[in-house]
Amino acid sequence: MFSTLKNNRWFFIPYLLTALLSFSIILIFSKASVHLYLNSFYSDFADFFFKYLTILGDGIIIPFLIIILVFIRFRYAFYLLCSYAVSGIFTQILKRSFFMHEPRPTRFFEGIAQLHLVPGVDQLSMKSFPSGHSTTAFAIMVCFALLVRNNALKLLFFVFAALIAYSRVYLSQHFLNDILAGSFIGTFTGLWLYQVVMPLQWNWLDRNVMSLKMVR
């Protein structure tokens, strides 16, 4: 585990620093004041950017990523699928069993404060904690960060994950503590399953779609 963290420090160090900063803010200030402060920073470009970037945290992109990875190696596709499924199931259990009555920003501030809302975004009202999009974003990006060797790409994957997570706050779908929890679930799951899936000695895992065609 330590060697994995060390070899992927270009992802995990920025994540750790960002997570510590976010956690400190959550401890010092109320989630309401933090959200109102962050919500005061907006622009037409940011509205457009985050409205569509947030889609990358939706599970709808998983099949496309799986299709790409099966042409490289089944092991990578299996790893990504496991990371997405396990982190997603855990998050949904939390949302639907323990935090189903946790209000999202629009419901929380209803009749209290006027939020900047992006036109065309359907606002959800409950099951705020934790953020499913943030969980998925970090689960996916951790997988890719661990699978590539290029440090610049590792850092880029962290930036993508962080921006997707922040999009949920920008769009007032979640509070900062929601996305921090989601990012932790996704990151931990991806890191843990890397230790589980990579050592597996199943022969088919190191094949790909093209190799199966050649065998036939």
MDAnalysis code that builds the backbone (N, CA, C; Angstrom):
import MDAnalysis as mda
import numpy as np

u = mda.Universe.empty(648, n_residues=216, atom_resindex=np.repeat(np.arange(216), 3), trajectory=True)
u.add_TopologyAttr("name", ["N", "CA", "C"] * 216)
u.add_TopologyAttr("resid", np.arange(1, 217))
u.add_TopologyAttr("resname", ["MET", "PHE", "SER", "THR", "LEU", "LYS", "ASN", "ASN", "ARG", "TRP", "PHE", "PHE", "ILE", "PRO", "TYR", "LEU", "LEU", "THR", "ALA", "LEU", "LEU", "SER", "PHE", "SER", "ILE", "ILE", "LEU", "ILE", "PHE", "SER", "LYS", "ALA", "SER", "VAL", "HIS", "LEU", "TYR", "LEU", "ASN", "SER", "PHE", "TYR", "SER", "ASP", "PHE", "ALA", "ASP", "PHE", "PHE", "PHE", "LYS", "TYR", "LEU", "THR", "ILE", "LEU", "GLY", "ASP", "GLY", "ILE", "ILE", "ILE", "PRO", "PHE", "LEU", "ILE", "ILE", "ILE", "LEU", "VAL", "PHE", "ILE", "ARG", "PHE", "ARG", "TYR", "ALA", "PHE", "TYR", "LEU", "LEU", "CYS", "SER", "TYR", "ALA", "VAL", "SER", "GLY", "ILE", "PHE", "THR", "GLN", "ILE", "LEU", "LYS", "ARG", "SER", "PHE", "PHE", "MET", "HIS", "GLU", "PRO", "ARG", "PRO", "THR", "ARG", "PHE", "PHE", "GLU", "GLY", "ILE", "ALA", "GLN", "LEU", "HIS", "LEU", "VAL", "PRO", "GLY", "VAL", "ASP", "GLN", "LEU", "SER", "MET", "LYS", "SER", "PHE", "PRO", "SER", "GLY", "HIS", "SER", "THR", "THR", "ALA", "PHE", "ALA", "ILE", "MET", "VAL", "CYS", "PHE", "ALA", "LEU", "LEU", "VAL", "ARG", "ASN", "ASN", "ALA", "LEU", "LYS", "LEU", "LEU", "PHE", "PHE", "VAL", "PHE", "ALA", "ALA", "LEU", "ILE", "ALA", "TYR", "SER", "ARG", "VAL", "TYR", "LEU", "SER", "GLN", "HIS", "PHE", "LEU", "ASN", "ASP", "ILE", "LEU", "ALA", "GLY", "SER", "PHE", "ILE", "GLY", "THR", "PHE", "THR", "GLY", "LEU", "TRP", "LEU", "TYR", "GLN", "VAL", "VAL", "MET", "PRO", "LEU", "GLN", "TRP", "ASN", "TRP", "LEU", "ASP", "ARG", "ASN", "VAL", "MET", "SER", "LEU", "LYS", "MET", "VAL", "ARG"])
u.atoms.positions = np.array([
    [0.827, -1.208, 0.000],
    [0.000, 0.000, 0.000],
    [0.860, 1.256, 0.000],
    [1.899, 1.290, 0.864],
    [2.750, 2.483, 0.947],
    [3.461, 2.750, -0.373],
    [3.954, 1.677, -1.006],
    [4.654, 1.858, -2.283],
    [3.706, 2.384, -3.350],
    [2.451, 1.957, -3.305],
    [1.448, 2.446, -4.258],
    [1.202, 3.931, -4.055],
    [1.094, 4.331, -2.801],
    [0.908, 5.753, -2.496],
    [2.114, 6.577, -2.948],
    [3.307, 6.054, -2.687],
    [4.533, 6.760, -3.040],
    [4.671, 6.898, -4.550],
    [4.392, 5.837, -5.278],
    [4.527, 5.860, -6.732],
    [3.467, 6.716, -7.408],
    [2.408, 7.022, -6.675],
    [1.324, 7.829, -7.237],
    [1.111, 9.117, -6.439],
    [2.224, 9.629, -5.911],
    [2.142, 10.816, -5.064],
    [1.644, 12.042, -5.803],
    [1.770, 12.062, -7.139],
    [1.285, 13.204, -7.905],
    [-0.240, 13.279, -7.895],
    [-0.874, 12.195, -7.532],
    [-2.326, 12.213, -7.318],
    [-2.641, 12.376, -5.839],
    [-1.993, 11.587, -4.992],
    [-2.402, 11.503, -3.595],
    [-1.953, 12.689, -2.742],
    [-0.810, 13.294, -3.048],
    [-0.402, 14.467, -2.272],
    [-1.339, 15.650, -2.516],
    [-1.643, 15.988, -3.779],
    [-2.627, 17.062, -4.004],
    [-3.982, 16.735, -3.375],
    [-4.378, 15.467, -3.448],
    [-5.664, 15.094, -2.849],
    [-5.623, 15.284, -1.339],
    [-4.552, 14.835, -0.698],
    [-4.434, 14.951, 0.753],
    [-4.455, 16.409, 1.186],
    [-3.710, 17.261, 0.484],
    [-3.674, 18.683, 0.832],
    [-5.047, 19.330, 0.650],
    [-5.716, 18.993, -0.444],
    [-7.047, 19.544, -0.709],
    [-8.055, 19.052, 0.323],
    [-7.965, 17.764, 0.657],
    [-8.884, 17.190, 1.635],
    [-8.674, 17.802, 3.016],
    [-7.414, 18.008, 3.405],
    [-7.121, 18.617, 4.709],
    [-7.628, 20.052, 4.773],
    [-7.443, 20.791, 3.687],
    [-7.939, 22.164, 3.636],
    [-9.457, 22.182, 3.751],
    [-10.115, 21.313, 2.996],
    [-11.580, 21.247, 3.018],
    [-12.082, 20.850, 4.403],
    [-11.423, 19.874, 4.996],
    [-11.832, 19.408, 6.325],
    [-11.653, 20.516, 7.364],
    [-10.590, 21.276, 7.246],
    [-10.348, 22.392, 8.175],
    [-11.439, 23.444, 8.049],
    [-11.821, 23.741, 6.821],
    [-12.886, 24.717, 6.576],
    [-14.201, 24.236, 7.183],
    [-14.482, 22.939, 7.018],
    [-15.715, 22.363, 7.554],
    [-15.738, 22.433, 9.075],
    [-14.573, 22.237, 9.711],
    [-14.497, 22.296, 11.174],
    [-14.680, 23.714, 11.697],
    [-14.173, 24.694, 10.958],
    [-14.180, 26.080, 11.434],
    [-15.503, 26.783, 11.137],
    [-16.044, 26.543, 9.946],
    [-17.249, 27.259, 9.526],
    [-18.429, 26.297, 9.347],
    [-19.629, 26.837, 9.422],
    [-20.821, 26.020, 9.200],
    [-20.954, 25.704, 7.717],
    [-21.604, 24.594, 7.411],
    [-21.753, 24.215, 6.009],
    [-22.604, 25.231, 5.253],
    [-23.507, 25.898, 5.955],
    [-24.351, 26.911, 5.326],
    [-23.521, 28.121, 4.895],
    [-22.674, 28.613, 5.793],
    [-21.867, 29.790, 5.476],
    [-20.850, 29.479, 4.385],
    [-20.295, 28.280, 4.412],
    [-19.334, 27.884, 3.380],
    [-20.021, 27.830, 2.027],
    [-21.213, 27.247, 1.986],
    [-21.905, 27.131, 0.707],
    [-22.308, 28.500, 0.164],
    [-22.814, 29.362, 1.016],
    [-23.208, 30.693, 0.568],
    [-22.006, 31.463, 0.040],
    [-20.857, 31.298, 0.685],
    [-19.646, 31.978, 0.229],
    [-19.227, 31.464, -1.137],
    [-19.162, 30.158, -1.294],
    [-18.753, 29.572, -2.575],
    [-19.771, 29.890, -3.669],
    [-21.031, 29.942, -3.303],
    [-22.087, 30.204, -4.279],
    [-22.061, 31.636, -4.801],
    [-21.348, 32.496, -4.091],
    [-21.273, 33.901, -4.525],
    [-20.303, 34.107, -5.681],
    [-19.520, 33.086, -5.994],
    [-18.563, 33.172, -7.103],
    [-19.116, 32.399, -8.298],
    [-19.555, 33.128, -9.294],
    [-20.119, 32.475, -10.478],
    [-19.938, 33.368, -11.704],
    [-20.072, 32.755, -12.854],
    [-19.974, 33.471, -14.122],
    [-20.703, 32.670, -15.183],
    [-20.952, 33.279, -16.310],
    [-21.624, 32.562, -17.399],
    [-20.778, 31.388, -17.880],
    [-19.465, 31.609, -17.953],
    [-18.584, 30.525, -18.396],
    [-18.619, 29.372, -17.403],
    [-18.522, 29.690, -16.113],
    [-18.531, 28.651, -15.085],
    [-19.861, 27.901, -15.078],
    [-20.952, 28.635, -15.296],
    [-22.266, 27.980, -15.384],
    [-22.258, 26.909, -16.469],
    [-21.764, 27.279, -17.636],
    [-21.716, 26.350, -18.771],
    [-20.737, 25.205, -18.503],
    [-19.560, 25.561, -17.996],
    [-18.493, 24.580, -17.772],
    [-18.914, 23.509, -16.780],
    [-19.403, 23.917, -15.611],
    [-19.734, 22.950, -14.572],
    [-21.038, 22.204, -14.861],
    [-21.923, 22.829, -15.616],
    [-23.178, 22.163, -15.983],
    [-22.917, 20.885, -16.771],
    [-21.903, 20.935, -17.642],
    [-21.609, 19.776, -18.484],
    [-20.475, 18.914, -17.926],
    [-19.571, 19.509, -17.185],
    [-18.499, 18.726, -16.585],
    [-19.044, 17.731, -15.585],
    [-20.084, 18.116, -14.872],
    [-20.643, 17.249, -13.830],
    [-21.140, 15.925, -14.384],
    [-21.438, 15.873, -15.683],
    [-21.902, 14.635, -16.318],
    [-20.850, 13.537, -16.213],
    [-19.563, 13.930, -16.159],
    [-18.484, 12.943, -16.057],
    [-18.532, 12.186, -14.739],
    [-19.261, 12.706, -13.764],
    [-19.411, 12.014, -12.496],
    [-20.637, 11.123, -12.465],
    [-21.334, 11.072, -13.597],
    [-22.514, 10.226, -13.706],
    [-22.099, 8.837, -14.171],
    [-22.728, 7.826, -13.672],
    [-22.394, 6.456, -14.038],
    [-22.605, 6.146, -15.504],
    [-23.251, 7.060, -16.216],
    [-23.549, 6.809, -17.626],
    [-22.288, 6.680, -18.478],
    [-21.168, 7.241, -18.001],
    [-19.937, 7.166, -18.796],
    [-19.172, 5.874, -18.566],
    [-19.538, 5.121, -17.534],
    [-18.810, 3.894, -17.214],
    [-18.796, 2.888, -18.361],
    [-19.940, 2.594, -19.010],
    [-19.896, 1.621, -20.114],
    [-18.922, 2.009, -21.220],
    [-18.818, 3.295, -21.521],
    [-17.897, 3.738, -22.563],
    [-16.440, 3.517, -22.142],
    [-16.156, 3.785, -20.870],
    [-14.798, 3.561, -20.369],
    [-14.460, 2.073, -20.344],
    [-15.437, 1.257, -19.981],
    [-15.228, -0.195, -19.960],
    [-14.926, -0.703, -21.359],
    [-15.669, -0.217, -22.335],
    [-15.459, -0.637, -23.730],
    [-14.036, -0.313, -24.180],
    [-13.560, 0.875, -23.812],
    [-12.197, 1.265, -24.183],
    [-11.171, 0.349, -23.520],
    [-11.371, 0.075, -22.237],
    [-10.382, -0.702, -21.475],
    [-10.337, -2.172, -21.879],
    [-11.447, -2.753, -22.331],
    [-11.408, -4.169, -22.709],
    [-10.559, -4.383, -23.960],
    [-10.301, -3.316, -24.699],
    [-9.412, -3.414, -25.857],
    [-7.943, -3.317, -25.430],
    [-7.722, -2.916, -24.192],
    [-6.349, -2.834, -23.668],
    [-6.043, -4.055, -22.816],
    [-6.841, -4.244, -21.769],
    [-6.660, -5.415, -20.899],
    [-7.921, -5.591, -20.052],
    [-8.409, -6.825, -19.970],
    [-9.604, -7.097, -19.176],
    [-9.399, -6.737, -17.714],
    [-8.186, -6.893, -17.227],
    [-7.887, -6.596, -15.825],
    [-8.216, -5.141, -15.502],
    [-7.861, -4.238, -16.418],
    [-8.124, -2.815, -16.187],
    [-9.619, -2.530, -16.177],
    [-10.344, -3.148, -17.114],
    [-11.787, -2.956, -17.174],
    [-12.467, -3.526, -15.922],
    [-12.008, -4.687, -15.489],
    [-12.557, -5.329, -14.294],
    [-12.291, -4.482, -13.055],
    [-11.097, -3.950, -12.968],
    [-10.717, -3.090, -11.841],
    [-11.602, -1.851, -11.789],
    [-11.793, -1.195, -12.928],
    [-12.623, 0.007, -12.974],
    [-14.066, -0.317, -12.604],
    [-14.576, -1.407, -13.146],
    [-15.957, -1.792, -12.860],
    [-16.151, -2.090, -11.373],
    [-15.210, -2.804, -10.780],
    [-15.296, -3.121, -9.353],
    [-15.246, -1.856, -8.503],
    [-14.342, -0.957, -8.842],
    [-14.194, 0.284, -8.086],
    [-15.464, 1.116, -8.151],
    [-16.017, 1.221, -9.345],
    [-17.261, 1.981, -9.526],
    [-18.411, 1.339, -8.761],
    [-18.549, 0.021, -8.904],
    [-19.676, -0.681, -8.291],
    [-19.611, -0.671, -6.772],
    [-18.456, -1.013, -6.216],
    [-18.324, -1.088, -4.759],
    [-18.503, 0.286, -4.115],
    [-17.837, 1.304, -4.661],
    [-17.959, 2.654, -4.095],
    [-19.385, 3.177, -4.254],
    [-19.990, 2.890, -5.407],
    [-21.347, 3.366, -5.655],
    [-22.369, 2.711, -4.742],
    [-22.238, 1.404, -4.548],
    [-23.165, 0.693, -3.674],
    [-23.048, 1.195, -2.236],
    [-21.815, 1.377, -1.773],
    [-21.604, 1.860, -0.410],
    [-22.211, 3.255, -0.222],
    [-21.994, 4.110, -1.205],
    [-22.539, 5.469, -1.133],
    [-24.060, 5.456, -1.124],
    [-24.647, 4.638, -1.969],
    [-26.107, 4.577, -2.028],
    [-26.702, 4.009, -0.741],
    [-26.011, 3.080, -0.112],
    [-26.476, 2.564, 1.179],
    [-26.502, 3.677, 2.213],
    [-25.444, 4.472, 2.236],
    [-25.397, 5.602, 3.168],
    [-26.510, 6.603, 2.877],
    [-26.676, 6.944, 1.602],
    [-27.671, 7.954, 1.216],
    [-29.086, 7.499, 1.544],
    [-29.387, 6.236, 1.260],
    [-30.762, 5.765, 1.358],
    [-31.121, 5.139, 2.705],
    [-30.119, 4.779, 3.483],
    [-30.400, 4.138, 4.765],
    [-30.140, 5.040, 5.969],
    [-29.146, 5.893, 5.865],
    [-28.758, 6.704, 7.021],
    [-28.953, 8.212, 6.821],
    [-28.887, 8.677, 5.572],
    [-28.956, 10.121, 5.332],
    [-30.032, 10.490, 4.310],
    [-31.097, 9.708, 4.250],
    [-32.126, 9.952, 3.249],
    [-32.882, 11.260, 3.493],
    [-32.850, 11.744, 4.722],
    [-33.542, 12.991, 5.043],
    [-32.588, 14.192, 5.116],
    [-31.373, 13.994, 4.629],
    [-30.396, 15.081, 4.642],
    [-30.696, 16.021, 3.475],
    [-31.071, 17.281, 3.751],
    [-31.471, 18.196, 2.671],
    [-30.299, 18.702, 1.846],
    [-30.551, 18.865, 0.561],
    [-29.568, 19.471, -0.328],
    [-29.685, 20.992, -0.215],
    [-28.723, 21.732, -0.766],
    [-28.701, 23.186, -0.582],
    [-30.004, 23.908, -0.916],
    [-30.643, 23.574, -2.044],
    [-31.864, 24.298, -2.410],
    [-32.968, 24.093, -1.385],
    [-33.074, 22.900, -0.833],
    [-34.080, 22.667, 0.208],
    [-33.641, 23.288, 1.539],
    [-32.351, 23.175, 1.830],
    [-31.817, 23.704, 3.088],
    [-32.025, 25.216, 3.174],
    [-31.804, 25.932, 2.066],
    [-31.887, 27.397, 2.074],
    [-33.247, 27.925, 1.633],
    [-34.200, 27.033, 1.435],
    [-35.526, 27.450, 0.993],
    [-36.155, 28.407, 2.001],
    [-36.489, 29.609, 1.534],
    [-37.071, 30.619, 2.407],
    [-36.075, 31.323, 3.291],
    [-34.779, 30.974, 3.144],
    [-33.735, 31.579, 3.986],
    [-32.808, 32.463, 3.165],
    [-32.335, 31.937, 2.054],
    [-31.384, 32.681, 1.217],
    [-31.623, 32.346, -0.251],
    [-31.268, 33.292, -1.107],
    [-31.405, 33.117, -2.542],
    [-30.075, 32.632, -3.120],
    [-30.085, 31.451, -3.716],
    [-28.872, 30.881, -4.295],
    [-28.779, 31.197, -5.777],
    [-27.551, 31.261, -6.262],
    [-27.354, 31.325, -7.709],
    [-27.505, 29.914, -8.240],
    [-28.482, 29.700, -9.087],
    [-28.741, 28.388, -9.671],
    [-28.529, 28.452, -11.171],
    [-27.965, 27.403, -11.719],
    [-27.663, 27.351, -13.151],
    [-28.915, 26.913, -13.912],
    [-29.345, 27.699, -14.892],
    [-30.535, 27.346, -15.671],
    [-30.380, 25.994, -16.357],
    [-31.449, 25.222, -16.357],
    [-31.423, 23.932, -17.027],
    [-30.965, 22.771, -16.167],
    [-30.594, 23.049, -14.937],
    [-30.150, 21.986, -14.016],
    [-31.297, 21.632, -13.086],
    [-31.713, 20.383, -13.105],
    [-32.783, 19.920, -12.223],
    [-32.247, 19.836, -10.796],
    [-32.866, 20.572, -9.918],
    [-32.404, 20.620, -8.536],
    [-33.035, 19.503, -7.705],
    [-32.171, 18.699, -7.092],
    [-32.630, 17.651, -6.193],
    [-32.798, 18.235, -4.789],
    [-33.560, 17.555, -3.956],
    [-33.872, 18.155, -2.664],
    [-33.342, 17.388, -1.451],
    [-33.253, 16.060, -1.538],
    [-32.863, 15.280, -0.374],
    [-31.720, 14.323, -0.720],
    [-31.333, 13.505, 0.273],
    [-30.230, 12.536, 0.140],
    [-28.935, 13.238, -0.277],
    [-28.590, 14.275, 0.461],
    [-27.433, 15.088, 0.100],
    [-26.099, 14.422, 0.422],
    [-26.064, 13.633, 1.488],
    [-24.785, 13.077, 1.972],
    [-24.732, 11.571, 1.772],
    [-23.598, 11.072, 1.228],
    [-22.490, 11.797, 0.564],
    [-22.800, 12.015, -0.910],
    [-21.918, 12.684, -1.603],
    [-22.116, 12.977, -3.020],
    [-21.770, 11.763, -3.884],
    [-22.762, 11.267, -4.611],
    [-22.529, 10.127, -5.495],
    [-21.643, 10.463, -6.673],
    [-21.831, 11.657, -7.247],
    [-20.992, 12.078, -8.373],
    [-19.526, 12.190, -7.962],
    [-19.295, 12.722, -6.761],
    [-17.918, 12.852, -6.270],
    [-17.300, 11.486, -6.021],
    [-18.105, 10.579, -5.486],
    [-17.633, 9.211, -5.275],
    [-17.201, 8.587, -6.593],
    [-18.069, 8.684, -7.598],
    [-17.777, 8.095, -8.906],
    [-16.568, 8.753, -9.551],
    [-16.503, 10.082, -9.481],
    [-15.392, 10.800, -10.102],
    [-14.052, 10.356, -9.540],
    [-13.954, 10.271, -8.222],
    [-12.681, 9.880, -7.618],
    [-12.414, 8.395, -7.783],
    [-13.444, 7.573, -7.751],
    [-13.249, 6.143, -7.978],
    [-12.676, 5.894, -9.368],
    [-13.185, 6.614, -10.362],
    [-12.720, 6.462, -11.741],
    [-11.310, 7.024, -11.908],
    [-11.116, 8.258, -11.438],
    [-9.837, 8.934, -11.666],
    [-8.694, 8.296, -10.888],
    [-8.984, 7.747, -9.705],
    [-7.954, 7.016, -8.971],
    [-7.522, 5.801, -9.777],
    [-8.481, 5.101, -10.357],
    [-8.155, 3.931, -11.182],
    [-7.203, 4.312, -12.308],
    [-7.539, 5.350, -13.032],
    [-6.699, 5.755, -14.154],
    [-5.341, 6.262, -13.681],
    [-5.330, 6.969, -12.551],
    [-4.058, 7.465, -12.016],
    [-3.129, 6.316, -11.639],
    [-3.691, 5.244, -11.105],
    [-2.879, 4.101, -10.701],
    [-2.431, 3.257, -11.897],
    [-3.150, 3.364, -12.995],
    [-2.834, 2.535, -14.156],
    [-1.822, 3.172, -15.108],
    [-1.669, 4.503, -15.035],
    [-0.711, 5.164, -15.922],
    [0.593, 5.440, -15.182],
    [1.651, 5.642, -15.931],
    [2.959, 5.911, -15.332],
    [3.331, 7.389, -15.369],
    [2.712, 8.125, -16.252],
    [3.052, 9.534, -16.445],
    [2.556, 10.368, -15.265],
    [3.477, 11.065, -14.610],
    [3.110, 11.862, -13.437],
    [2.192, 13.021, -13.775],
    [2.384, 13.610, -14.941],
    [1.530, 14.721, -15.350],
    [0.085, 14.245, -15.510],
    [-0.079, 13.043, -16.041],
    [-1.424, 12.490, -16.190],
    [-2.046, 12.187, -14.832],
    [-1.235, 11.706, -13.899],
    [-1.742, 11.439, -12.550],
    [-2.293, 12.726, -11.934],
    [-1.541, 13.800, -12.073],
    [-1.986, 15.093, -11.552],
    [-3.234, 15.571, -12.280],
    [-3.258, 15.360, -13.589],
    [-4.413, 15.774, -14.392],
    [-5.666, 15.014, -13.957],
    [-5.532, 13.742, -13.658],
    [-6.677, 12.958, -13.212],
    [-7.199, 13.474, -11.871],
    [-6.276, 13.899, -10.997],
    [-6.738, 14.492, -9.735],
    [-7.516, 15.775, -9.999],
    [-6.996, 16.616, -10.868],
    [-7.660, 17.888, -11.187],
    [-9.056, 17.630, -11.741],
    [-9.176, 16.662, -12.650],
    [-10.478, 16.311, -13.203],
    [-11.432, 15.877, -12.095],
    [-10.954, 14.993, -11.208],
    [-11.798, 14.498, -10.124],
    [-12.241, 15.644, -9.217],
    [-11.309, 16.523, -8.874],
    [-11.617, 17.646, -7.983],
    [-12.622, 18.601, -8.624],
    [-12.462, 18.871, -9.902],
    [-13.375, 19.781, -10.594],
    [-14.774, 19.183, -10.710],
    [-14.839, 17.881, -11.002],
    [-16.141, 17.222, -11.082],
    [-16.836, 17.276, -9.723],
    [-16.079, 17.007, -8.663],
    [-16.643, 17.063, -7.314],
    [-17.118, 18.481, -7.001],
    [-16.285, 19.475, -7.308],
    [-16.668, 20.862, -7.016],
    [-17.893, 21.292, -7.814],
    [-18.077, 20.702, -8.994],
    [-19.244, 21.055, -9.808],
    [-20.538, 20.815, -9.044],
    [-20.527, 19.831, -8.142],
    [-21.735, 19.529, -7.372],
    [-22.058, 20.646, -6.381],
    [-21.012, 21.292, -5.859],
    [-21.215, 22.443, -4.983],
    [-21.612, 23.652, -5.815],
    [-20.918, 23.853, -6.936],
    [-21.223, 24.997, -7.797],
    [-22.674, 24.967, -8.256],
    [-23.163, 23.776, -8.574],
    [-24.539, 23.629, -9.056],
    [-25.554, 23.552, -7.911],
    [-25.081, 23.710, -6.678],
    [-25.910, 23.649, -5.469],
    [-26.663, 22.330, -5.339],
    [-26.004, 21.263, -5.748],
    [-26.555, 19.925, -5.543],
    [-26.026, 19.305, -4.253],
    [-24.899, 19.842, -3.757],
    [-24.298, 19.297, -2.542],
    [-23.574, 20.388, -1.762],
    [-23.290, 20.074, -0.493],
    [-22.445, 20.917, 0.340],
    [-21.005, 20.401, 0.254],
    [-20.084, 21.196, 0.779],
    [-18.666, 20.827, 0.735],
    [-18.411, 19.511, 1.464],
    [-19.061, 19.306, 2.615],
    [-18.833, 18.058, 3.359],
    [-19.341, 16.837, 2.589],
    [-20.364, 17.030, 1.749],
    [-20.884, 15.924, 0.941],
    [-19.858, 15.449, -0.080],
    [-19.224, 16.404, -0.754],
    [-18.272, 16.025, -1.798],
    [-16.966, 15.516, -1.192],
    [-16.611, 16.026, -0.015],
    [-15.400, 15.529, 0.645],
    [-15.585, 14.064, 1.034],
    [-16.750, 13.738, 1.593],
    [-17.028, 12.350, 1.962],
    [-17.050, 11.452, 0.729],
    [-17.674, 11.933, -0.346],
    [-17.721, 11.154, -1.577],
    [-16.340, 10.918, -2.152],
    [-15.497, 11.944, -2.088],
    [-14.139, 11.809, -2.629],
    [-13.345, 10.782, -1.829],
    [-13.555, 10.753, -0.519],
    [-12.840, 9.786, 0.319],
    [-13.280, 8.363, -0.003],
    [-14.582, 8.153, -0.147],
    [-15.098, 6.824, -0.461],
    [-14.538, 6.338, -1.792],
    [-14.589, 7.207, -2.806],
    [-14.086, 6.832, -4.123],
    [-12.594, 6.565, -4.131],
    [-11.829, 7.420, -3.454],
    [-10.377, 7.272, -3.409],
    [-9.965, 6.010, -2.661],
    [-10.545, 5.799, -1.489],
    [-10.198, 4.623, -0.686],
    [-10.572, 3.338, -1.421],
    [-11.746, 3.320, -2.031],
    [-12.193, 2.123, -2.743],
    [-11.268, 1.797, -3.907],
    [-10.918, 2.827, -4.690],
    [-10.030, 2.613, -5.826],
    [-8.663, 2.118, -5.395],
    [-8.149, 2.671, -4.310],
    [-6.841, 2.270, -3.802],
    [-6.884, 0.849, -3.247],
    [-7.918, 0.538, -2.494],
    [-8.053, -0.792, -1.892],
    [-8.208, -1.876, -2.964],
    [-9.078, -1.618, -3.947],
    [-9.325, -2.633, -4.976],
    [-8.125, -2.808, -5.905],
    [-7.287, -1.811, -5.998],
    [-6.046, -1.959, -6.764],
    [-5.186, -3.058, -6.144],
    [-5.159, -3.086, -4.810],
    [-4.394, -4.115, -4.100],
    [-5.038, -5.494, -4.253],
    [-6.331, -5.525, -4.513],
    [-7.053, -6.796, -4.632],
    [-7.014, -7.335, -6.057],
    [-7.295, -6.477, -7.026],
    [-7.461, -6.927, -8.418],
    [-6.127, -7.163, -9.123],
    [-5.159, -6.290, -8.920],
    [-3.902, -6.411, -9.659],
    [-3.159, -7.732, -9.412],
    [-3.172, -8.289, -8.195],
    [-2.436, -9.553, -7.973],
    [-3.187, -10.807, -8.436],
    [-4.444, -10.687, -8.839],
    [-5.224, -11.858, -9.214],
    [-4.547, -12.635, -10.341],
    [-4.540, -13.949, -10.215],
    [-3.842, -14.809, -11.165],
    [-4.798, -15.475, -12.155],
    [-5.847, -14.801, -12.524],
    [-6.780, -15.333, -13.507],
    [-6.247, -15.004, -14.897],
    [-5.993, -16.015, -15.706],
    [-5.358, -15.819, -17.011],
    [-6.124, -14.876, -17.936],
    [-7.440, -14.967, -17.901],
    [-8.238, -14.157, -18.822],
    [-8.107, -12.661, -18.542],
    [-7.722, -12.305, -17.321],
    [-7.613, -10.887, -16.975],
    [-6.543, -10.167, -17.787],
    [-5.517, -10.886, -18.216],
    [-4.433, -10.252, -18.962],
    [-4.609, -10.371, -20.476],
    [-5.796, -10.723, -20.882],
    [-6.131, -10.708, -22.299],
    [-6.963, -9.480, -22.610],
    [-7.273, -9.308, -23.890],
    [-8.183, -8.247, -24.308],
    [-9.077, -8.774, -25.417],
    [-9.968, -7.930, -25.879],
    [-10.923, -8.355, -26.898],
    [-10.214, -8.848, -28.150],
    [-9.159, -8.170, -28.556],
    [-8.443, -8.541, -29.787],
    [-7.767, -9.891, -29.642],
    [-7.254, -10.196, -28.466],
    [-6.583, -11.487, -28.271],
    [-7.572, -12.634, -28.341],
    [-8.805, -12.416, -27.922],
    [-9.836, -13.443, -28.009],
    [-10.164, -13.758, -29.463],
    [-10.174, -12.740, -30.298],
    [-10.426, -12.933, -31.722],
    [-9.313, -13.742, -32.372],
    [-8.086, -13.483, -31.927],
    [-6.948, -14.201, -32.480],
    [-6.983, -15.676, -32.113],
    [-7.464, -15.980, -30.886],
    [-7.561, -17.366, -30.443],
    [-8.576, -18.128, -31.287],
    [-9.664, -17.469, -31.604],
    [-10.666, -18.102, -32.445],
    [-10.113, -18.397, -33.840],
])
